[in-house]
Protein backbone atom coordinates (compact mmCIF):
# COMPACT_ATOMS: atom_id res chain seq x y z
CA UNK A 1 0.00 0.00 0.00
CA UNK A 2 1.40 3.38 -0.95
CA UNK A 3 0.70 6.51 1.03
CA UNK A 4 0.95 10.24 0.45
CA UNK A 5 1.77 12.70 3.19
CA UNK A 6 1.04 16.40 2.74
CA UNK A 7 3.17 18.97 4.58
CA UNK A 8 1.64 22.39 5.25
CA UNK A 9 3.22 25.62 6.53
CA UNK A 10 1.88 27.94 9.29
CA UNK A 11 -0.52 29.70 6.93
CA UNK A 12 -2.07 26.47 5.72
CA UNK A 13 -0.38 26.49 2.31
CA UNK A 14 0.78 23.19 0.90
CA UNK A 15 4.60 22.97 0.99
CA UNK A 16 5.26 19.48 -0.36
CA UNK A 17 3.82 16.02 -0.78
CA UNK A 18 5.83 13.08 0.50
CA UNK A 19 4.91 9.75 -1.01
CA UNK A 20 6.17 6.22 -0.57
CA UNK A 21 5.65 2.99 -2.41
CA UNK A 22 6.34 0.80 0.62
CA UNK A 23 3.73 -1.73 1.59
CA UNK A 24 2.53 -1.31 5.16
CA UNK A 25 2.17 -4.18 7.59
CA UNK A 26 -1.29 -5.42 8.50
CA UNK A 27 -1.34 -3.73 11.92
CA UNK A 28 -0.31 -0.37 10.43
CA UNK A 29 -2.91 -0.70 7.71
CA UNK A 30 -5.61 -1.46 10.31
CA UNK A 31 -4.48 1.51 12.37
CA UNK A 32 -4.77 3.93 9.44
CA UNK A 33 -8.19 2.63 8.43
CA UNK A 34 -9.81 2.95 11.87
CA UNK A 35 -13.11 4.81 12.02
CA UNK A 36 -12.78 5.79 15.69
CA UNK A 37 -10.28 8.46 16.71
CA UNK A 38 -10.65 7.32 20.32
CA UNK A 39 -9.11 3.95 19.49
CA UNK A 40 -6.39 5.60 17.44
CA UNK A 41 -5.51 7.97 20.29
CA UNK A 42 -5.40 5.14 22.82
CA UNK A 43 -3.04 3.16 20.62
CA UNK A 44 -0.85 6.26 20.08
CA UNK A 45 -0.64 6.78 23.86
CA UNK A 46 0.57 3.22 24.32
CA UNK A 47 3.27 3.75 21.67
CA UNK A 48 4.80 6.77 23.41
CA UNK A 49 8.03 6.38 25.34
CA UNK A 50 7.63 6.58 29.12
CA UNK A 51 8.88 9.73 30.79
CA UNK A 52 12.34 9.44 32.25
CA UNK A 53 12.61 11.03 35.65
CA UNK A 54 15.89 12.84 36.09
CA UNK A 55 16.76 12.98 39.75
CA UNK A 56 19.35 15.25 41.18
CA UNK A 57 22.55 13.59 42.23
CA UNK A 58 23.27 13.27 45.92
CA UNK A 59 25.22 16.28 47.12
CA UNK A 60 28.04 15.75 49.58
CA UNK A 61 29.15 18.51 51.93
CA UNK A 62 32.60 19.28 53.33
CA UNK A 63 32.47 19.20 57.15
CA UNK A 64 34.99 19.06 59.99
CA UNK A 65 34.38 16.57 62.82
CA UNK A 66 34.00 18.38 66.17
CA UNK A 67 35.80 15.55 68.01
CA UNK A 68 38.80 14.51 65.91
CA UNK A 69 38.94 17.64 63.69
CA UNK A 70 39.10 15.47 60.58
CA UNK A 71 37.49 16.43 57.27
CA UNK A 72 34.61 14.22 56.12
CA UNK A 73 31.90 14.42 53.44
CA UNK A 74 28.37 13.73 54.75
CA UNK A 75 25.17 13.83 52.71
CA UNK A 76 23.46 16.11 55.23
CA UNK A 77 25.07 19.44 56.01
CA UNK A 78 24.03 19.38 59.69
CA UNK A 79 26.14 16.27 60.48
CA UNK A 80 28.75 16.94 63.19
CA UNK A 81 30.63 13.65 63.56
CA UNK A 82 32.66 11.66 61.04
CA UNK A 83 31.90 8.26 62.63
CA UNK A 84 29.66 6.74 65.25
CA UNK A 85 32.71 6.27 67.48
CA UNK A 86 33.40 10.04 67.48
CA UNK A 87 29.78 10.67 68.41
CA UNK A 88 29.95 8.22 71.33
CA UNK A 89 33.27 9.70 72.47
CA UNK A 90 31.75 13.21 72.46
CA UNK A 91 28.71 12.17 74.53
CA UNK A 92 30.89 10.27 77.05
CA UNK A 93 33.11 13.31 77.57
CA UNK A 94 30.03 15.52 77.84
CA UNK A 95 28.62 13.20 80.52
CA UNK A 96 31.90 13.30 82.50
CA UNK A 97 31.87 17.11 82.45
CA UNK A 98 28.27 17.15 83.73
CA UNK A 99 29.19 14.81 86.59
CA UNK A 100 32.10 17.08 87.58
CA UNK A 101 29.83 20.14 87.57
CA UNK A 102 27.29 18.32 89.76
CA UNK A 103 30.01 17.32 92.20
CA UNK A 104 31.32 20.91 92.41
CA UNK A 105 27.85 22.39 92.91
CA UNK A 106 26.87 19.72 95.41
CA UNK A 107 23.97 18.44 93.31
CA UNK A 108 22.35 21.86 93.11
CA UNK A 109 21.66 23.90 90.02
CA UNK A 110 23.87 26.79 89.10
CA UNK A 111 22.86 29.87 91.06
CA UNK A 112 23.31 33.21 89.48
Phi, psi and omega in degrees: 000130178264152178225156177238136179238126181259133180249125182248155175267187184298327183275356179091010178275141181289124180268308181201164177241122178257126180233156179218148178257013180287145174273136182271151178290167183298320181292322178291321179296318178295322180296316182288336182264010181293144178272333185263126176285336179297317178293321180296316179295320179295323178288328177293319179298324179286338180278342183293149176288142177292151179291139179259120180277124178260114181261147178292145178289155179292130181263132178254142183251153175266117181231160175245129180294134182282350180263301185262357179061023177272153179273133177220168188233084179278166176280328181256134186284350180268003180290135185253335188243144180281327180222170177292329179296318178296322179296314178297319179299318180297314182292327176295314179296322179296320178295321178296319179296320179297319179297319178297318179296320179295321180292321180292318183278353181072031177083001180262159176290166181287125179262137183253000000 
